Every structure is written in structure tokens, then in C-alpha cells.
Amino acid sequence: MRIESDDVLIVIDVQNDFCPGGALEVPRGDEVIAPILCIAPRFRHTVLTEDWHPANHISFAASHPGKKPFETIALAYGPQTLWPLHCVQGTAGADFHPRLHLPQAELILRKGFRPQIDSYSAFFENDRATPTGLAGYLRERGLTRVFFAGLAYDFCVGYSALDARRLGFPAVILRDACRAIDLNGSVAAMEAEFVKAGVAVIETAQILDVAARENAEEGIRQGLADAESGRIRSAKSFFDEFENGHGTPR
């Protein structure tokens, strides 16, 4: 798959609390960092998202006496999974993982900061109606196709990709640059939604292979052009020059 100038890489929630040792650890969550860093230079545009909850957020089990993490309750906007406290504003757990070095990112979008509503998607709160502003940003910037990586594949990455399709953006998930929670079959359920919505799921190698092939083809073209213009000498011409006394021995 070829990356175009109006594509954008959206890196979802690669924060300490979602990585090993974090409050809401995604199994092997830090393994997404290497493929993200490998693929990111191929994109002209990068956006990062960040879970950014107040300490009393409605999605925390601690906000509901008698409830435990990973139970489900009914809220005005629908079913809500209850989570351990995580990504609380201003805490180390909310920081990006220290190895996620993407200084070229053009936007950091914080979500989940409204106390009374959760936000999995980078585009909408969990009521599926309150926008984060990301869609408007992408449209004003002329960015038309979105690629997703990060955490977690079956929650924030997945809901972001589905909302992208709902908004008319072609959406691609880089599967090897994501890790999943897989809570009660959530991976299978999300992947079924991907099929219905037209979300593409690929490996980063499918982009890197195209880029490597294009680089090789450009190298060949440049080499032929140099040879035709005389900028490259053959080995024979070099040694002929040396033998005639014009070369400088090493």
C-alpha cells in the first residue's frame, strides 16, 4: 500500500498506564512502539491521542460504590465497562511511553476529559454524538485517509476506525502496531464490525515493502541517469586514468 501526501498516521493512547506495569495494562502493549517508530517516517502527517481523565471519571469502578473493574453498567448513553483508575490528568500514568519519540506529531488530541462520559474513539465521545473536533481538523488540513496504530486494538483503536468510516474517511489499521485487551471476546466482535464497515486491516510490512521497492526503483533510475550524463565512471576508466599517471594512489 502506497502512502500519499494526504494520508495521516493516528497513534492511539500509547501511554504508560496502558503499557506493562501500568494501571490498565494491555498485554505486551509496549510492543507497538517499535513498529510505530518504524512506520511513522513514511507519513508526512502524524496525530497522537491521549486518554485524559479526571480522577472522578464516570468510567472508573471507584466512582461506583460496590462495583469492580471490568463490570458493565448502564448509563444514559449506553453500556459502560468500568475500568481501574487510569490515565488520570497530570499523573505519570497519563504520560506517553518514554520510548514513543514522535516529535514530528502535528497534533496531540486529548479525550475522555469530560467527567460524565467516556471516550474510546478519537472522533466522538461514547454517546456517539459529541465530537472531539478531530474530523474537522483533518478536513481543514486536507487529510483524507487515516491509518491507526496503538492501544487498544479492540477498544480505542477499533472505535476510532469505525467512526472514521462513519465520517467518510478511508480507514486502515496497522495490526502489528496494535495490541488488544480481548475482554469477553471483544477482538472477534470488533473485527466483525470492521468487515461490515469496510475498515482495512494490514501489516506495516505491506507499507514498508512498497516503500523499499519505490526506493530501489528510484535508485536505479538515478543510477541510469548518472551513467548517461557521465557522472559515474566505469571501473575500467578509473584504472586507465590511474595508469596514465593522473590518479592518486591510496
C-alpha positions as CSV (number, residue, x, y, z in Angstrom):
1,M,0.0,0.0,0.0
2,R,1.4,3.3,-1.0
3,I,1.4,6.3,1.4
4,E,0.2,9.5,-0.1
5,S,0.8,13.1,1.0
6,D,-2.8,13.5,2.3
7,D,-2.6,10.3,4.5
8,V,-2.3,10.7,8.3
9,L,-1.0,8.3,10.9
10,I,-3.1,8.4,14.1
11,V,-1.3,6.9,17.1
12,I,-3.8,6.0,19.8
13,D,-3.1,6.2,23.5
14,V,0.4,4.8,23.8
15,Q,0.5,5.9,27.5
16,N,2.3,4.4,30.5
17,D,-0.9,3.2,32.1
18,F,-1.7,1.0,29.1
19,C,1.8,-0.5,28.9
20,P,3.4,-3.2,31.1
21,G,3.3,-2.1,34.8
22,G,0.5,0.4,34.1
23,A,-2.8,0.7,35.9
24,L,-4.8,-0.7,32.9
25,E,-2.0,-2.8,31.2
26,V,-2.7,-4.0,27.7
27,P,-0.8,-7.3,27.4
28,R,2.5,-6.5,25.6
29,G,1.3,-3.0,25.0
30,D,4.8,-1.6,24.7
31,E,5.4,-3.9,21.7
32,V,3.5,-1.4,19.5
33,I,6.3,1.2,19.8
34,A,8.9,-0.4,17.6
35,P,6.6,-0.8,14.5
36,I,5.1,2.7,15.1
37,L,8.6,4.2,15.1
38,C,9.5,2.2,12.0
39,I,6.5,3.3,10.0
40,A,6.0,6.9,11.2
41,P,8.7,8.4,8.9
42,R,6.7,7.2,5.9
43,F,3.9,9.7,6.8
44,R,4.0,13.4,6.3
45,H,1.4,13.8,9.0
46,T,1.1,12.3,12.4
47,V,-1.5,12.8,15.2
48,L,-1.3,11.4,18.7
49,T,-4.3,10.8,21.0
50,E,-4.2,10.7,24.8
51,D,-6.7,9.4,27.4
52,W,-7.0,12.3,29.8
53,H,-9.4,11.5,32.6
54,P,-10.3,13.5,35.8
55,A,-9.9,11.5,39.0
56,N,-13.7,11.1,39.4
57,H,-14.4,9.9,35.9
58,I,-17.6,8.0,35.4
59,S,-15.9,5.1,33.7
60,F,-13.9,4.3,36.9
61,A,-15.1,1.4,39.0
62,A,-14.1,3.5,42.0
63,S,-16.7,6.1,41.1
64,H,-19.5,3.5,41.7
65,P,-19.5,2.0,45.2
66,G,-19.7,-1.7,45.3
67,K,-18.6,-2.1,41.6
68,K,-15.4,-3.7,40.4
69,P,-13.2,-3.1,37.4
70,F,-14.4,-4.8,34.2
71,E,-18.1,-5.0,35.3
72,T,-20.6,-3.3,33.0
73,I,-23.2,-0.8,34.0
74,A,-25.9,1.1,32.1
75,L,-25.5,4.8,31.6
76,A,-27.6,7.3,29.7
77,Y,-25.5,6.8,26.6
78,G,-25.5,3.0,26.8
79,P,-23.5,0.2,28.4
80,Q,-20.2,1.2,30.0
81,T,-17.4,-1.0,31.0
82,L,-15.9,0.0,34.4
83,W,-12.2,0.4,34.4
84,P,-9.5,0.7,37.1
85,L,-8.3,4.3,37.6
86,H,-6.0,5.1,34.7
87,C,-4.6,8.0,32.7
88,V,-5.6,10.5,35.4
89,Q,-4.8,14.0,34.3
90,G,-1.3,15.1,35.4
91,T,-0.1,11.7,36.6
92,A,2.8,9.7,35.2
93,G,0.4,7.1,34.0
94,A,-1.2,9.5,31.6
95,D,2.2,10.4,30.1
96,F,3.2,8.9,26.7
97,H,5.5,6.0,27.0
98,P,9.1,7.4,27.1
99,R,10.1,5.4,24.0
100,L,7.3,6.9,21.9
101,H,9.5,9.6,20.4
102,L,7.5,11.3,17.7
103,P,8.4,15.0,17.8
104,Q,7.0,15.4,14.3
105,A,3.5,14.9,15.5
106,E,1.4,17.9,14.4
107,L,-1.5,17.4,16.9
108,I,-2.0,15.9,20.4
109,L,-5.7,15.2,20.9
110,R,-6.8,14.6,24.5
111,K,-10.1,12.7,25.0
112,G,-12.1,11.4,28.0
113,F,-11.7,14.6,29.9
114,R,-15.5,15.1,30.4
115,P,-16.3,13.6,33.8
116,Q,-19.7,12.2,32.9
117,I,-18.9,10.4,29.6
118,D,-16.2,8.1,28.4
119,S,-14.4,8.4,25.1
120,Y,-12.9,5.4,23.3
121,S,-12.9,6.9,19.8
122,A,-10.6,9.7,18.7
123,F,-13.6,11.2,16.9
124,F,-16.6,11.0,19.3
125,E,-17.4,10.6,22.9
126,N,-19.2,7.3,23.8
127,D,-22.6,8.8,23.2
128,R,-21.6,8.6,19.5
129,A,-22.7,12.2,19.1
130,T,-20.3,14.6,20.9
131,P,-17.4,15.3,18.6
132,T,-13.8,15.6,19.7
133,G,-13.0,18.0,16.8
134,L,-10.7,15.6,15.1
135,A,-12.8,15.2,12.0
136,G,-12.9,19.0,11.4
137,Y,-9.2,19.2,11.9
138,L,-8.5,16.5,9.3
139,R,-10.8,18.1,6.8
140,E,-9.4,21.6,7.2
141,R,-5.9,20.2,6.8
142,G,-7.0,18.3,3.6
143,L,-6.1,14.9,5.2
144,T,-8.3,12.3,3.6
145,R,-7.2,8.8,4.6
146,V,-6.4,7.7,8.2
147,F,-4.1,4.9,9.4
148,F,-4.4,3.8,13.0
149,A,-1.9,2.2,15.4
150,G,-1.7,1.9,19.2
151,L,-3.8,0.8,22.1
152,A,-6.1,-1.0,22.4
153,Y,-6.9,-2.7,19.1
154,D,-10.4,-3.8,20.3
155,F,-11.4,-0.6,22.0
156,C,-10.0,2.9,21.3
157,V,-8.2,1.9,18.0
158,G,-11.2,0.0,16.8
159,Y,-13.9,2.6,17.7
160,S,-11.7,5.3,16.1
161,A,-11.5,3.3,12.9
162,L,-15.3,2.6,12.8
163,D,-16.0,6.3,13.4
164,A,-13.6,7.3,10.6
165,R,-15.6,5.1,8.2
166,R,-18.9,6.6,9.5
167,L,-17.5,10.0,8.7
168,G,-16.5,9.0,5.2
169,F,-12.7,8.6,5.7
170,P,-11.0,5.5,4.3
171,A,-9.6,3.8,7.4
172,V,-6.6,1.4,7.7
173,I,-5.5,-0.3,10.9
174,L,-1.8,-1.4,11.2
175,R,-2.4,-4.7,13.0
176,D,1.1,-5.4,14.1
177,A,1.4,-1.9,15.6
178,C,-1.6,-2.6,17.9
179,R,-2.3,-4.8,20.9
180,A,-5.6,-5.9,22.3
181,I,-7.3,-6.3,25.7
182,D,-9.7,-9.0,24.4
183,L,-12.3,-8.6,27.1
184,N,-15.1,-11.2,26.7
185,G,-14.5,-11.7,23.0
186,S,-14.0,-8.1,22.2
187,V,-11.5,-8.7,19.4
188,A,-13.8,-11.0,17.4
189,A,-16.7,-8.7,17.9
190,M,-14.6,-5.7,16.8
191,E,-13.2,-7.5,13.7
192,A,-16.8,-8.4,12.6
193,E,-17.6,-4.7,12.8
194,F,-14.5,-3.9,10.7
195,V,-15.8,-6.2,7.9
196,K,-19.2,-4.5,7.9
197,A,-17.8,-1.0,7.9
198,G,-15.0,-1.5,5.4
199,V,-12.1,-1.0,7.7
200,A,-8.9,-2.4,6.2
201,V,-6.5,-4.3,8.5
202,I,-2.9,-4.7,7.2
203,E,0.6,-5.2,8.5
204,T,3.2,-2.5,8.5
205,A,5.3,-4.6,6.1
206,Q,2.8,-4.0,3.4
207,I,3.7,-0.3,3.5
208,L,7.4,-0.8,4.1
209,D,7.7,-3.3,1.2
210,V,6.2,-0.8,-1.2
211,A,8.5,2.0,0.2
212,A,11.6,-0.2,-0.2
213,R,10.5,-1.1,-3.8
214,E,10.0,2.5,-4.6
215,N,13.4,3.5,-3.1
216,A,15.1,0.8,-5.1
217,E,13.4,1.8,-8.3
218,E,14.4,5.5,-7.7
219,G,18.0,4.4,-7.1
220,I,18.0,2.5,-10.3
221,R,16.6,5.5,-12.2
222,Q,19.1,7.8,-10.6
223,G,21.9,5.4,-11.4
224,L,20.9,5.2,-15.1
225,A,20.6,9.0,-15.3
226,D,24.0,9.5,-13.7
227,A,25.6,7.0,-16.1
228,E,24.0,8.6,-19.1
229,S,25.2,12.1,-18.0
230,G,28.8,10.8,-17.4
231,R,28.7,11.4,-13.6
232,I,29.6,7.8,-12.9
233,R,32.9,6.4,-14.3
234,S,33.3,2.7,-15.0
235,A,36.0,0.8,-13.1
236,K,38.0,0.5,-16.4
237,S,38.0,4.3,-16.9
238,F,39.2,4.8,-13.3
239,F,42.1,2.4,-13.7
240,D,43.0,3.7,-17.1
241,E,43.2,7.2,-15.6
242,F,45.4,5.9,-12.7
243,E,47.8,4.0,-15.1
244,N,48.2,7.2,-17.2
245,G,49.6,9.0,-14.1
246,H,46.5,11.1,-13.3
247,G,45.3,9.1,-10.3
248,T,46.5,9.4,-6.8
249,P,47.4,6.1,-5.2
250,R,46.0,5.4,-1.7
